[in-house]
Amino acid sequence: MTSDVASARSAALPPTAAGAVTPTTPRRRRPRWVSQTLLTIVALIFLAPLVWMILTALKAGGEVFSTPPRPFGDALLWGNFSEALAYLPFGRFLLNTLLVATLGTLITLATSALSAYAFSRLRFRFRDGIFFLYLGTLMVPQEVVVVPMFLIMQRLGWVNTFQALILPWAFTAFGTFLLRQFFLTVPMELEEAAKIDGCGHWRILRSVIAPVAAPAFAVLAVFTFINYWNSFLWPLIITNDVSTTTVPLGLNLFLGQNGQEWQLLMAAATISMAPTVLLVLVLQKYLVRGIALSGLGGR
Amino acid sequence: MAVTTPIVVAGDTAAVGRRGAPQGYRKGDGKSAIPFLTPGAIGFLAFTLFPVFASLAMSLFDWPVLGSPSFLGLGNYSELMSDTTFRTALINTLIFVVLYVPINIVVSLGLAAWISPRIKGRRFYRVVFFIPAVTPMVGNAVVFGLLLTPNGLIDSTMKSLFDVGAPNFLGSTSWAMPAVVMMSVWQGFGYNLLVFSAAMDAVPPSLTEAASIDGAGTVRQFFSVVLPLLSPSIFFATVLTLISSFQVFTQAYVLTGGGPGSSTTTLVMYLYQSGFQFFRLGFASAIAWVLFVIIMFITGLQFLAQKRWVHYDQ
């Protein structure tokens, strides 16, 4: 037990410091397996709502409510998922959201990278002033801009269009801020070497800085995609047509129109969550690092 | 383009270190910056800076969707002062913030401390608790609707275990807000958990070892060594969590629709109703600015108060 703890601790240390720590004897600590088991139970209770969602999605309508609760119905009805996709039509909402989130992420990455390069690498008049103006708007809540934004979209004739869902949020200061922080950590020597080889600014950004800052791009891409995917207030305001309805909005419609069909609603909810959960599981390493570095994320 | 010699650059980099962008002007950089800044700047001006000021201006008008706006001065704001729905929404939002933020911080801190190096598979647990933070809020709320509804999972479990059903959470004026808070904590604390976990990983083990040699137990080590070192992260997380909690909307909108009665109507919900159901765009802008001012005021207070408890001396 004691050596267990000691080795677990030294494993967390950088290699040079590891030897310096003498394995002390922690007294009166609960054994690790108790702590681990309790934590696993807490994690399971925490996940229970999502597990219940999936179990309910596989039941027949009459089996959703029962006392005592039953985890499974008589059969696993996978057909509920295809029925949910065809209903409303939820499948169309998925495609809409995929398009909006992907395009929005690409535009955000491109414009943020360009601005971040200028703010971190070039020396021009008013640079810091302009940057502080960007930073200042980080504090402005979305709700403040939503009303005039609605009018702007109306004047442009963009109500119920994809550009209305994408463009207003593709130029926020957050991306510029995040990428700038990463770009600043790329050594100047790399850039100067490239310059001597005759590279211009475009080449430097593309061939020198972007490859080194790939993890930063990954972090920004994941957060931006998830924000677009989950966005609710703005789509609620700017779309009222099936052709541009997004997944969260569709789920809300579903609830309003057919809220008693819980098994289909849960199937739709499961489908709506799958892409973001997959993204997080696949890119967890980047996400954890990105949150640690920026502390911000998608809030 | 002026090419500086590598030697000068090396010195330059060392002096600047990681603190900021290189200072001073360089000939030609202004011109080079234009194509880099323009795409972002156009969007930033059109979709961020302009709407912020437009919203402030609109809050001084009676601004219907159809028809022409008329100037009211501070009329919208004085109407808000005597508006009982607004007062209810403000109080509800404050109740939400006061309940949600401390619970969120305590839960995320506690779990971050629990998921210590003693636990195997730490990253797995962190990601598990983070999952609802990235799933659509509407989805989370719909699932909680199923759990909290009469005969739902919570009610039927209680009935079969204790013979007593659960309260009708979403249909009761006294339970609806706690239910919204509970759902929000479940869905939201994963972010702060990750922030605190990363900060705890950065605490040098030699410090807790030293405290342990001096006779400090686990609890004492946490409060006297780890917590002060974490204070910048806690400050940062509290600021951001407070800001986002004042903006609470989606979960209440989906779970309760603001009811029963107006027991879960929040500021943003009232903004949405005023602006996009009753189409009083000026009035909605005024609500937005009240919200903004409250957020700025609270954030400012926190920055003033941080000197008393946040330690940056590392």
Boltz contact constraints between the chains, C-beta under 6 A:
constraints:
  - contact:
      token1: [A, 8]
      token2: [B, 117]
      max_distance: 6.0
  - contact:
      token1: [A, 8]
      token2: [B, 118]
      max_distance: 6.0
  - contact:
      token1: [A, 9]
      token2: [B, 117]
      max_distance: 6.0
  - contact:
      token1: [A, 9]
      token2: [B, 205]
      max_distance: 6.0
  - contact:
      token1: [A, 12]
      token2: [B, 117]
      max_distance: 6.0
  - contact:
      token1: [A, 13]
      token2: [B, 205]
      max_distance: 6.0
  - contact:
      token1: [A, 21]
      token2: [B, 209]
      max_distance: 6.0
  - contact:
      token1: [A, 24]
      token2: [B, 212]
      max_distance: 6.0
  - contact:
      token1: [A, 32]
      token2: [B, 118]
      max_distance: 6.0
  - contact:
      token1: [A, 36]
      token2: [B, 119]
      max_distance: 6.0
  - contact:
      token1: [A, 43]
      token2: [B, 125]
      max_distance: 6.0
  - contact:
      token1: [A, 43]
      token2: [B, 128]
      max_distance: 6.0
  - contact:
      token1: [A, 49]
      token2: [B, 143]
      max_distance: 6.0
  - contact:
      token1: [A, 49]
      token2: [B, 147]
      max_distance: 6.0
  - contact:
      token1: [A, 52]
      token2: [B, 153]
      max_distance: 6.0
  - contact:
      token1: [A, 53]
      token2: [B, 143]
      max_distance: 6.0
  - contact:
      token1: [A, 65]
      token2: [B, 151]
      max_distance: 6.0
  - contact:
      token1: [A, 67]
      token2: [B, 156]
      max_distance: 6.0
  - contact:
      token1: [A, 67]
      token2: [B, 159]
      max_distance: 6.0
  - contact:
      token1: [A, 67]
      token2: [B, 160]
      max_distance: 6.0
  - contact:
      token1: [A, 68]
      token2: [B, 160]
      max_distance: 6.0
  - contact:
      token1: [A, 69]
      token2: [B, 153]
      max_distance: 6.0
  - contact:
      token1: [A, 69]
      token2: [B, 156]
      max_distance: 6.0
  - contact:
      token1: [A, 69]
      token2: [B, 157]
      max_distance: 6.0
  - contact:
      token1: [A, 111]
      token2: [B, 39]
      max_distance: 6.0
  - contact:
      token1: [A, 111]
      token2: [B, 40]
      max_distance: 6.0
  - contact:
      token1: [A, 114]
      token2: [B, 36]
      max_distance: 6.0
  - contact:
      token1: [A, 115]
      token2: [B, 37]
      max_distance: 6.0
  - contact:
      token1: [A, 115]
      token2: [B, 40]
      max_distance: 6.0
  - contact:
      token1: [A, 117]
      token2: [B, 36]
      max_distance: 6.0
  - contact:
      token1: [A, 118]
      token2: [B, 33]
      max_distance: 6.0
  - contact:
      token1: [A, 118]
      token2: [B, 36]
      max_distance: 6.0
  - contact:
      token1: [A, 118]
      token2: [B, 37]
      max_distance: 6.0
  - contact:
      token1: [A, 120]
      token2: [B, 21]
      max_distance: 6.0
  - contact:
      token1: [A, 122]
      token2: [B, 29]
      max_distance: 6.0
  - contact:
      token1: [A, 122]
      token2: [B, 32]
      max_distance: 6.0
  - contact:
      token1: [A, 122]
      token2: [B, 33]
      max_distance: 6.0
  - contact:
      token1: [A, 123]
      token2: [B, 22]
      max_distance: 6.0
  - contact:
      token1: [A, 123]
      token2: [B, 24]
      max_distance: 6.0
  - contact:
      token1: [A, 123]
      token2: [B, 25]
      max_distance: 6.0
  - contact:
      token1: [A, 123]
      token2: [B, 26]
      max_distance: 6.0
  - contact:
      token1: [A, 123]
      token2: [B, 29]
      max_distance: 6.0
  - contact:
      token1: [A, 124]
      token2: [B, 29]
      max_distance: 6.0
  - contact:
      token1: [A, 124]
      token2: [B, 30]
      max_distance: 6.0
  - contact:
      token1: [A, 124]
      token2: [B, 33]
      max_distance: 6.0
  - contact:
      token1: [A, 137]
      token2: [B, 48]
      max_distance: 6.0
  - contact:
      token1: [A, 140]
      token2: [B, 52]
      max_distance: 6.0
  - contact:
      token1: [A, 141]
      token2: [B, 247]
      max_distance: 6.0
  - contact:
      token1: [A, 143]
      token2: [B, 268]
      max_distance: 6.0
  - contact:
      token1: [A, 143]
      token2: [B, 271]
      max_distance: 6.0
  - contact:
      token1: [A, 143]
      token2: [B, 288]
      max_distance: 6.0
  - contact:
      token1: [A, 144]
      token2: [B, 55]
      max_distance: 6.0
  - contact:
      token1: [A, 144]
      token2: [B, 288]
      max_distance: 6.0
  - contact:
      token1: [A, 144]
      token2: [B, 292]
      max_distance: 6.0
  - contact:
      token1: [A, 145]
      token2: [B, 51]
      max_distance: 6.0
  - contact:
      token1: [A, 145]
      token2: [B, 52]
      max_distance: 6.0
  - contact:
      token1: [A, 147]
      token2: [B, 55]
      max_distance: 6.0
  - contact:
      token1: [A, 147]
      token2: [B, 275]
      max_distance: 6.0
  - contact:
      token1: [A, 147]
      token2: [B, 281]
      max_distance: 6.0
  - contact:
      token1: [A, 147]
      token2: [B, 284]
      max_distance: 6.0
  - contact:
      token1: [A, 147]
      token2: [B, 285]
      max_distance: 6.0
  - contact:
      token1: [A, 148]
      token2: [B, 51]
      max_distance: 6.0
  - contact:
      token1: [A, 148]
      token2: [B, 54]
      max_distance: 6.0
  - contact:
      token1: [A, 148]
      token2: [B, 55]
      max_distance: 6.0
  - contact:
      token1: [A, 149]
      token2: [B, 51]
      max_distance: 6.0
  - contact:
      token1: [A, 168]
      token2: [B, 47]
      max_distance: 6.0
  - contact:
      token1: [A, 171]
      token2: [B, 40]
      max_distance: 6.0
  - contact:
      token1: [A, 171]
      token2: [B, 43]
      max_distance: 6.0
  - contact:
      token1: [A, 171]
      token2: [B, 44]
      max_distance: 6.0
  - contact:
      token1: [A, 171]
      token2: [B, 47]
      max_distance: 6.0
  - contact:
      token1: [A, 185]
      token2: [B, 18]
      max_distance: 6.0
  - contact:
      token1: [A, 188]
      token2: [B, 9]
      max_distance: 6.0
  - contact:
      token1: [A, 188]
      token2: [B, 13]
      max_distance: 6.0
  - contact:
      token1: [A, 192]
      token2: [B, 6]
      max_distance: 6.0
  - contact:
      token1: [A, 192]
      token2: [B, 9]
      max_distance: 6.0
  - contact:
      token1: [A, 195]
      token2: [B, 3]
      max_distance: 6.0
  - contact:
      token1: [A, 201]
      token2: [B, 32]
      max_distance: 6.0
  - contact:
      token1: [A, 226]
      token2: [B, 134]
      max_distance: 6.0
  - contact:
      token1: [A, 230]
      token2: [B, 136]
      max_distance: 6.0
  - contact:
      token1: [A, 232]
      token2: [B, 138]
      max_distance: 6.0
  - contact:
      token1: [A, 232]
      token2: [B, 250]
      max_distance: 6.0
  - contact:
      token1: [A, 237]
      token2: [B, 276]
      max_distance: 6.0
  - contact:
      token1: [A, 248]
      token2: [B, 136]
      max_distance: 6.0
  - contact:
      token1: [A, 248]
      token2: [B, 138]
      max_distance: 6.0
  - contact:
      token1: [A, 251]
      token2: [B, 138]
      max_distance: 6.0
  - contact:
      token1: [A, 251]
      token2: [B, 142]
      max_distance: 6.0
  - contact:
      token1: [A, 252]
      token2: [B, 138]
      max_distance: 6.0
  - contact:
      token1: [A, 255]
      token2: [B, 142]
      max_distance: 6.0
  - contact:
      token1: [A, 262]
      token2: [B, 146]
      max_distance: 6.0
  - contact:
      token1: [A, 269]
      token2: [B, 139]
      max_distance: 6.0
  - contact:
      token1: [A, 269]
      token2: [B, 142]
      max_distance: 6.0
  - contact:
      token1: [A, 269]
      token2: [B, 143]
      max_distance: 6.0
  - contact:
      token1: [A, 272]
      token2: [B, 136]
      max_distance: 6.0
  - contact:
      token1: [A, 272]
      token2: [B, 139]
      max_distance: 6.0
  - contact:
      token1: [A, 273]
      token2: [B, 135]
      max_distance: 6.0
  - contact:
      token1: [A, 273]
      token2: [B, 139]
      max_distance: 6.0
  - contact:
      token1: [A, 276]
      token2: [B, 134]
      max_distance: 6.0
  - contact:
      token1: [A, 276]
      token2: [B, 135]
      max_distance: 6.0
  - contact:
      token1: [A, 277]
      token2: [B, 131]
      max_distance: 6.0
  - contact:
      token1: [A, 280]
      token2: [B, 134]
      max_distance: 6.0
  - contact:
      token1: [A, 284]
      token2: [B, 127]
      max_distance: 6.0
  - contact:
      token1: [A, 288]
      token2: [B, 194]
      max_distance: 6.0
  - contact:
      token1: [A, 291]
      token2: [B, 194]
      max_distance: 6.0
  - contact:
      token1: [A, 291]
      token2: [B, 195]
      max_distance: 6.0
  - contact:
      token1: [A, 292]
      token2: [B, 198]
      max_distance: 6.0
  - contact:
      token1: [A, 295]
      token2: [B, 195]
      max_distance: 6.0
  - contact:
      token1: [A, 295]
      token2: [B, 236]
      max_distance: 6.0
  - contact:
      token1: [A, 297]
      token2: [B, 191]
      max_distance: 6.0
  - contact:
      token1: [A, 299]
      token2: [B, 240]
      max_distance: 6.0
  - contact:
      token1: [A, 299]
      token2: [B, 244]
      max_distance: 6.0
